[in-house]
Amino acid sequence: MAERKKVLVLGAGYAGLQTVAKLQKQLSEEDAQITLINKNDYHYEATWLHEASAGTLNYEDVLYPIASVLKKHVKFVKAEVTKIDRNAKKVETTNGIFDFDILVVGLGFESETFGIEGMKEHAFQIENVNTARQISRHIEDKFANYAASKTKDNKDLAILVGGAGFTGVEFLGELTDRIPELANKYGVDQSKVKITCVEAAPKMLPMFSDELVNHAVSYLEERGVEFKVGTPIVAANEKGFVVKVDDKEQQLEANTVVWAAGVRGSHLMEKSFEGVKRGRIVTKQDLTIDGYDDIFVIGDVSAFIPEGADRPLPTTAQLAMQQGEKTATNIKHILKGEPTENFTYADRGTVCSLGRHDGVGVVFGREITGKKAAFMKRVVDTRAVFKIGGLGLAYKKGKF
Ligand SMILES: Cc1cc2nc3c(=O)[nH]c(=O)nc-3n(C[C@H](O)[C@H](O)[C@H](O)COP(=O)(O)OP(=O)(O)OC[C@H]3O[C@@H](n4cnc5c(N)ncnc54)[C@H](O)[C@@H]3O)c2cc1C
């Protein structure tokens, strides 16, 4: 019997787990030795982190054990990847060194603060399950503190959000659902709560039309959110954000400060590959990288430029999952000695939630708002878990 090839998948996010989910159906134990490495023994739905951060969804509902979706012939290793040696075909981790014949890198995103002074130290980041749990607990603690204290520091009820892009707006939507619950629980006058969103660019949600943006803004403003658009944040400190207005610096104060304005690919990418920008490497059309036909780079660590286009597609879970599926197909081709296929992206649309009951989006080219958008968001979220774990997982984790 020919020696079994070693297929090593790094990261069990949308990209890595989708690769393995498809690969384990296509390949038997005799075909290849498949190993998946991830730093936690659970997968989390990164696209639900704004809910866990606001506390509208329990953090436990955002995750599930990776082992629960793996077949017996896939080996799972809980470890943090510390080094990828592409030429020696070895990956170093906190749990040993692994060699590979075919490598899939799906190490995902990290928060990007663009060098803004104090942002890493003084603002929470919506980055993973742990940071999400910290944010929701912190917000609730501040309400409890306000209710219990005699001096009543209004800053305990003030929340500053940096960024009015997709993540920032989705987080604001959840906050407008969560605040009335917290105010009620702690007997706090809701009119004293102040949520301020600061955005440097002149336009929020740049991927959407003015009509959709206006819908999102008026929905959130009606629920108490104040927007400061076209206002750069120049620093974060123990008091809040320092912003620039008419060339003068102003201090905005709050006891909860959240940065939701940027992500980059894993910092390991710069350490492991050449030509990496903000943790992302440009891939070839079949999702491998230049000079390495057996290394696939997918999801948020990749920059995929479709043929004929001049810029990479925005990194999303939708893209990561489609890339995972194509990678599984291409690995099968390589193992059979066949040529790989090029990846083509099928854009099914984007829906930005505004809490549980509203949203804005474009689905199959049509703009939608309100309850219809909120419903579509639940369909998209449920589909993501169904695609990895089938009906059983969709039943447990789906949003019905
Ligand atoms: C709040 C929020 C809302 C979003 N909403 C949407 C949306 O509505 N639609 C959409 O399409 N996209 C959305 N996105 C973007 C989407 O979440 C990402 O594009 C997607 O998660 C990328 O998938 P990935 O598999 O590449 O990486 P990730 O989901 O980041 O997964 C990477 C995995 O690798 C693991 N890992 C990282 N480093 C190491 C290491 N050194 N060693 C071992 N394991 C490691 C991580 O723990 C994780 O399990 C949203 C993002 C956020 C933050």
The ligand as an ORCA input file, in Angstrom:
! r2SCAN-3c Opt
* xyz 0 1
  C     -18.780     40.574     15.043
  C     -18.491     40.041     13.675
  C     -19.533     39.859     12.780
  C     -19.299     39.331     11.508
  N     -20.352     39.158     10.670
  C     -20.158     38.579      9.478
  C     -21.268     38.293      8.627
  O     -22.407     38.624      8.945
  N     -21.022     37.664      7.446
  C     -19.770     37.264      7.071
  O     -19.630     36.630      6.009
  N     -18.687     37.538      7.853
  C     -18.849     38.187      9.031
  N     -17.771     38.441      9.849
  C     -16.410     38.087      9.373
  C     -16.121     36.613      9.661
  O     -16.359     36.318     11.004
  C     -14.700     36.233      9.268
  O     -14.480     36.595      7.927
  C     -14.502     34.732      9.464
  O     -14.564     34.410     10.821
  C     -13.189     34.235      8.859
  O     -13.126     32.856      9.006
  P     -11.740     32.113      9.186
  O     -12.030     30.650      9.265
  O     -10.782     32.590      8.170
  O     -11.162     32.624     10.570
  P     -11.701     32.568     12.062
  O     -13.171     32.500     12.121
  O     -11.000     33.697     12.739
  O     -11.118     31.181     12.613
  C      -9.739     30.983     12.834
  C      -9.555     29.831     13.793
  O      -8.161     29.605     13.985
  C      -7.848     29.541     15.373
  N      -6.497     30.033     15.540
  C      -6.045     31.304     15.356
  N      -4.725     31.373     15.590
  C      -4.330     30.130     15.946
  C      -3.069     29.558     16.300
  N      -1.947     30.298     16.320
  N      -3.033     28.253     16.586
  C      -4.149     27.488     16.546
  N      -5.359     27.966     16.216
  C      -5.448     29.273     15.913
  C      -8.920     30.411     16.015
  O      -9.074     30.078     17.378
  C     -10.145     30.071     15.172
  O     -10.758     28.912     15.653
  C     -17.969     38.990     11.121
  C     -16.916     39.178     12.025
  C     -17.169     39.690     13.290
  C     -16.021     39.880     14.252
*
